[in-house]
Amino acid sequence: MAYVVGLNSGSSLDSVDAVLLDMDMDNQGLPKLNRVVAYREYPWPDMVHADVLKAINLDMGIAELCRLNFVVGATFAKFVNALLKDAGVDANEVAVVGVDGQTIYQEPPESSHWTGREFEDAIGSFQDHRLGTTLQIGEGSVVAALTGIRTVTHFRPADMALGGTGAPIEEFLDYVHYRDQAPIITLNIGGIANIHAIHADIGKIMAFDTGPGNILMDRMARDYFGAPYDRDGAIAQSGTVQTPVLETLLQHPFLNRKPPRSAWREDFSDVYLHDMLDRHRDISKEDMMATLAEFTVQAIMVALRQVPFLDQVTYLVGNGGGVLNRALTGRLAELLPSHMRFVLSDQFGIPAKANEAAKFGALGFANLMGVAGNIPHASGASRPALLGKAHFPPM
């Protein structure tokens, strides 16, 4: 067995999730998650949080961004050391830290805007002349130096370099963890929601974003209710879904993109939200929150119906912070086909809020063991790839 640390910070920026895993290799040469040993949530330091948000809003120069890259790496290292101290585990016992970094910018292949003759040769070999882009910060060499542990970062670029979407990227963990229960579908509700349709035949696995998760609701809560998010879905449950607004939301072009699809910042931005609010000023903010929650649920249902083997699936396994929103999960339970049950990933040994961090720990361990971490049929990549960039601690 090996101890593995996974870290995650998503688009909501509410905290950094840190998880300590017990992993080894199974008899088929694939990583195996034995158990989650410890899980913690660490709030971002206020000044770092403000700077990360500034970077995400593309309001930061290159010098500031370079400094922030190292500061975020040091912050991640601090959280790794705190987790290990809480768990009573020495850094020498940990095989690897897996942390993708904080995503600052990402364009999926269908949204990238490569122009100019100078790019033609570079991207001509990609399907439909498309090549996605992505940028995460959190310098891995700083994490390795300050923890003394080999660190693997930046898992998405290798998949995207082969024409894949690079996001979502949870399907590897879900395949190795759930394939004995397949066919099964997992649902992550973070800022963006995504599903991972796991089949015993790896050539049938699907993974793609469904649309907004918490992102629009979190902004509503922040801007109009003075709260970081709609705790337990209480605001949404106090309102009434406005059908005409919902019908307009469901015309979003993102929902017409074929899987694999990946959302990016322009799809569900502040501009998109406030434009919609401006056009419906007569609707109460509680009703709008209820309508946004229903939009998230209906987009998930649209995505589920795109899974060819849906009629064989017994469980929809939920994880991510959004599964605590009762307006979402209660409605999902109502709408699922009668042969499916919505359950939390806790039932399968992974605490729902730890899942995102666990996926990066699993990918870090896969890199350490030389195992490809992408699933081409799911991401659209042309072939398997070893994901991540390894950073080594001082000699």
C-alpha positions in Angstrom: 0.0 0.0 0.0 1.0 3.6 -0.4 -0.2 6.9 1.1 -1.3 9.4 -1.5 -2.4 13.0 -1.0 -4.9 14.7 -3.4 -5.7 18.4 -3.5 -8.5 20.2 -5.3 -9.7 23.8 -5.7 -12.6 24.3 -8.0 -14.3 27.2 -9.7 -16.2 28.1 -6.6 -13.0 29.0 -4.8 -14.7 28.3 -1.4 -11.8 26.2 -0.1 -9.1 23.8 -0.9 -10.0 20.1 -0.4 -7.3 17.8 0.8 -7.5 14.1 1.1 -5.2 11.3 2.3 -5.7 8.0 0.4 -4.5 4.5 0.9 -3.8 3.1 -2.6 -2.0 0.3 -4.3 -2.1 -1.6 -7.6 -4.6 -4.3 -8.4 -3.9 -7.6 -10.3 -4.8 -5.9 -13.6 -2.1 -3.3 -13.2 -4.5 -0.5 -12.4 -4.4 1.8 -9.3 -6.8 0.7 -6.6 -8.3 3.0 -3.9 -8.4 1.0 -0.7 -9.8 3.7 1.6 -10.0 7.4 2.3 -7.8 7.9 5.4 -8.4 11.6 6.1 -10.2 14.5 4.6 -10.0 18.2 5.4 -11.2 21.5 3.9 -8.9 24.5 4.2 -10.1 28.0 3.5 -8.0 30.1 1.1 -6.1 32.9 2.9 -8.0 36.1 2.2 -5.3 37.9 0.2 -4.5 34.8 -1.9 -8.1 34.2 -2.5 -8.5 37.8 -3.7 -5.5 37.5 -6.1 -6.7 34.2 -7.5 -10.1 35.7 -8.2 -8.4 38.6 -9.9 -6.4 36.2 -12.1 -9.5 34.2 -13.0 -11.2 37.5 -14.0 -8.2 38.1 -16.4 -7.4 41.2 -14.4 -3.7 40.5 -13.6 -0.4 41.2 -15.4 2.1 38.5 -16.1 4.5 39.5 -13.3 1.7 39.3 -10.7 0.6 35.9 -12.2 4.1 34.5 -11.9 4.3 35.5 -8.3 0.9 34.1 -7.6 1.9 30.8 -9.1 4.5 30.4 -6.5 2.3 31.7 -3.7 -0.4 29.2 -4.5 2.2 26.4 -4.6 3.3 27.4 -1.1 -0.4 27.5 0.0 -1.0 24.0 -1.3 2.2 22.8 0.5 0.9 24.3 3.8 -2.3 22.4 3.4 -0.6 19.1 2.6 1.6 19.5 5.8 -1.5 20.3 7.9 -3.4 17.3 6.6 -0.5 15.0 7.4 0.0 16.4 10.8 -3.7 15.9 11.6 -3.6 12.4 10.3 -0.4 11.5 12.2 1.4 10.5 9.0 5.0 11.5 8.2 5.8 13.0 4.8 8.4 10.1 4.3 5.4 7.7 4.2 3.7 9.5 1.4 4.4 8.3 -2.2 3.0 11.3 -4.1 0.9 14.4 -4.0 -1.5 14.9 -6.9 -2.8 18.5 -7.4 -3.9 19.8 -10.7 -3.6 23.4 -9.6 -6.0 26.3 -9.6 -7.5 26.7 -13.1 -7.2 30.2 -14.2 -8.3 29.8 -17.8 -9.5 27.0 -20.1 -10.9 26.8 -23.6 -12.3 23.4 -24.8 -11.5 22.5 -28.4 -14.8 23.7 -29.7 -14.4 27.1 -28.1 -10.8 27.9 -29.0 -10.1 30.7 -31.4 -6.9 30.1 -33.1 -6.3 32.5 -35.9 -3.6 33.5 -38.3 -1.5 31.6 -40.8 1.2 31.0 -38.3 -1.0 28.5 -36.4 -2.1 26.5 -39.3 0.8 24.0 -39.3 0.7 23.7 -35.5 -3.0 22.7 -35.2 -3.6 21.2 -38.7 -3.2 17.7 -37.3 -6.0 18.1 -34.8 -9.6 17.1 -35.6 -11.4 19.9 -37.3 -8.2 22.0 -36.7 -9.2 22.5 -33.1 -6.9 22.6 -30.1 -8.1 23.4 -26.6 -6.0 25.4 -24.1 -5.7 25.4 -20.3 -3.8 27.1 -17.6 -3.5 26.1 -13.9 -1.3 27.8 -11.2 0.3 26.4 -8.1 3.9 25.7 -8.8 4.6 22.0 -8.2 8.3 22.4 -7.5 7.3 24.6 -4.5 4.9 22.0 -3.2 7.6 19.3 -3.5 10.2 21.5 -1.9 8.1 22.5 1.1 6.6 19.1 1.7 9.5 16.8 0.8 7.1 14.7 -1.3 7.1 14.0 -5.1 4.4 16.1 -6.6 2.5 15.7 -9.8 0.6 18.6 -11.3 -1.2 19.8 -14.5 -3.0 16.7 -15.6 -5.1 18.2 -18.3 -2.6 19.4 -21.0 -1.4 16.0 -22.0 -5.0 14.9 -22.9 -5.7 18.2 -24.6 -2.5 18.0 -26.7 -4.0 14.8 -28.1 -7.3 16.5 -29.0 -9.1 15.8 -25.8 -11.3 18.1 -23.8 -9.1 17.9 -20.6 -12.3 18.3 -18.5 -14.0 16.7 -16.8 -11.2 14.5 -15.7 -12.8 12.4 -13.0 -13.4 9.4 -15.2 -10.1 7.7 -14.4 -10.8 7.5 -10.7 -14.4 6.5 -11.4 -13.3 3.7 -13.8 -10.8 2.2 -11.4 -13.1 2.5 -8.4 -16.6 1.7 -9.9 -15.9 -0.7 -12.8 -16.9 -3.7 -10.7 -20.3 -2.1 -10.2 -20.7 -0.9 -13.9 -22.7 0.2 -15.7 -22.9 3.1 -13.3 -23.0 6.9 -13.6 -21.4 9.3 -11.3 -22.5 13.0 -11.1 -20.2 15.7 -9.8 -21.9 19.0 -8.9 -19.2 21.6 -8.5 -19.2 25.0 -10.1 -19.9 23.1 -13.3 -21.7 19.8 -13.2 -20.5 16.7 -15.1 -21.4 13.1 -15.5 -19.1 10.0 -15.9 -20.9 7.0 -17.4 -18.7 4.0 -16.4 -19.0 0.8 -18.3 -17.0 -2.4 -18.0 -16.0 -1.9 -21.6 -13.6 1.0 -21.4 -14.4 1.9 -25.0 -17.9 2.8 -24.0 -17.1 5.2 -21.1 -18.4 8.7 -21.4 -17.5 11.8 -19.5 -18.7 15.4 -20.2 -20.0 18.5 -18.6 -23.7 18.8 -18.3 -23.9 22.6 -17.7 -24.0 24.8 -14.7 -23.7 23.2 -11.3 -23.4 25.7 -8.5 -21.8 28.5 -10.4 -24.9 30.6 -11.3 -26.6 30.0 -7.9 -23.4 30.9 -6.0 -23.2 34.2 -7.8 -26.8 34.9 -7.1 -26.2 34.1 -3.4 -23.2 36.3 -3.3 -24.6 39.3 -5.2 -28.1 39.4 -3.9 -28.3 37.5 -0.6 -24.9 38.3 1.0 -24.0 34.6 1.3 -21.2 32.6 -0.4 -23.8 30.0 -1.6 -27.4 28.8 -1.1 -26.9 26.7 2.0 -28.9 23.4 1.7 -30.8 25.0 -1.2 -33.0 27.0 1.3 -33.3 30.1 -0.9 -34.2 28.0 -4.0 -36.8 26.1 -2.0 -38.4 29.3 -0.9 -39.0 30.4 -4.5 -41.1 29.2 -7.4 -39.7 28.0 -10.8 -40.5 30.5 -13.5 -41.3 28.3 -16.5 -40.8 31.0 -19.3 -37.3 31.8 -17.9 -36.4 28.2 -17.6 -37.4 27.5 -21.2 -35.1 30.4 -22.2 -32.2 29.0 -20.2 -32.7 25.6 -21.7 -32.0 27.1 -25.1 -28.4 27.7 -24.1 -26.2 26.6 -27.0 -24.0 24.6 -24.7 -26.7 22.0 -24.3 -26.6 21.3 -28.0 -22.9 20.5 -28.1 -22.3 16.8 -28.6 -20.3 14.8 -26.0 -17.6 15.0 -25.0 -18.1 18.6 -24.2 -16.5 20.9 -21.7 -17.8 24.2 -20.4 -15.6 27.3 -20.2 -15.8 30.7 -18.5 -17.8 32.4 -21.2 -20.6 29.8 -21.1 -22.0 30.6 -17.7 -20.3 33.9 -16.9 -21.3 36.9 -14.7 -22.2 38.6 -17.9 -24.6 35.8 -18.9 -26.2 35.8 -15.4 -26.7 39.5 -15.1 -28.0 39.8 -18.7 -30.6 37.2 -17.9 -31.5 39.0 -14.6 -31.8 42.4 -16.4 -34.3 40.9 -18.9 -36.4 39.5 -16.0 -36.4 42.3 -13.4 -40.0 41.6 -12.5 -39.1 38.2 -11.1 -38.1 37.9 -7.4 -34.6 36.9 -6.6 -36.0 33.8 -4.7 -37.9 32.7 -7.8 -34.8 33.3 -9.9 -32.7 31.1 -7.6 -35.4 28.4 -7.8 -35.3 28.7 -11.6 -31.5 28.4 -11.7 -31.6 25.3 -9.5 -34.1 23.8 -11.9 -31.9 24.7 -14.9 -29.0 22.8 -13.3 -31.2 19.7 -12.8 -32.8 19.8 -16.2 -29.4 20.2 -17.9 -28.3 17.1 -16.0 -31.3 15.2 -17.2 -30.6 16.2 -20.8 -27.1 14.8 -20.4 -28.2 11.5 -18.8 -30.4 10.9 -21.8 -27.3 11.0 -24.0 -25.9 7.9 -22.4 -26.6 5.0 -24.7 -26.7 2.4 -21.8 -28.8 4.5 -19.5 -31.5 1.8 -19.2 -28.9 -0.6 -17.7 -27.8 1.9 -14.9 -29.0 1.3 -11.4 -27.1 4.0 -9.5 -26.5 7.7 -10.1 -23.7 8.4 -7.6 -23.4 12.0 -6.5 -20.4 13.9 -5.2 -19.2 17.5 -4.9 -20.5 20.4 -2.8 -23.7 20.6 -4.8 -25.0 17.3 -3.5 -25.7 19.2 -0.2 -28.2 21.4 -2.0 -31.6 19.8 -1.4 -33.3 21.8 -4.1 -31.0 19.9 -6.6 -30.9 16.4 -5.1 -34.6 16.3 -4.2 -35.6 17.3 -7.7 -33.2 14.8 -9.3 -34.6 12.0 -7.2 -38.0 12.9 -8.6 -37.0 13.0 -12.2 -34.7 10.0 -12.5 -36.0 6.9 -14.3 -37.7 4.4 -12.0 -34.8 1.9 -12.4 -32.3 4.4 -11.1 -31.5 5.5 -7.5 -29.6 8.7 -6.5 -27.0 7.9 -3.8 -23.9 9.7 -2.5 -20.4 8.4 -3.2 -20.1 7.9 0.6 -22.0 4.6 0.0 -19.0 3.5 -2.1 -16.3 4.6 0.3 -15.5 8.1 -0.9 -17.0 11.1 1.1 -18.9 13.2 -1.4 -17.0 16.3 -0.7 -13.6 14.5 -0.9 -14.2 13.0 -4.4 -12.7 15.9 -6.4 -9.5 15.8 -4.4 -9.4 12.0 -4.5 -9.4 12.1 -8.3 -6.2 14.1 -8.4 -4.6 11.9 -5.9 -5.5 8.9 -8.1 -4.1 10.6 -11.1 -0.9 11.5 -9.3 -0.5 7.8 -8.2 -1.2 6.7 -11.8 1.6 9.0 -13.0 4.0 7.6 -10.4 3.2 4.0 -11.5 3.4 4.8 -15.2 -0.3 4.2 -16.0 -2.1 6.3 -18.6 -4.6 8.5 -16.8 -7.0 9.5 -19.6 -9.7 7.5 -21.3 -9.7 8.5 -25.0 -13.3 7.5 -25.7 -14.4 9.7 -22.8 -12.3 12.8 -23.5 -12.0 12.6 -27.3 -8.2 12.3 -27.2 -6.6 10.3 -30.0 -4.8 7.9 -27.7 -4.0 7.2 -24.0 -1.5 9.4 -22.3 0.5 9.6 -19.0 -1.1 12.7 -17.4 0.7 15.2 -15.2 4.1 16.8 -14.7 6.3 15.4 -12.0 8.2 17.6 -9.5 10.8 16.1 -7.2 11.7 17.2 -3.7 15.3 18.3 -2.9 17.9 15.6 -2.8 
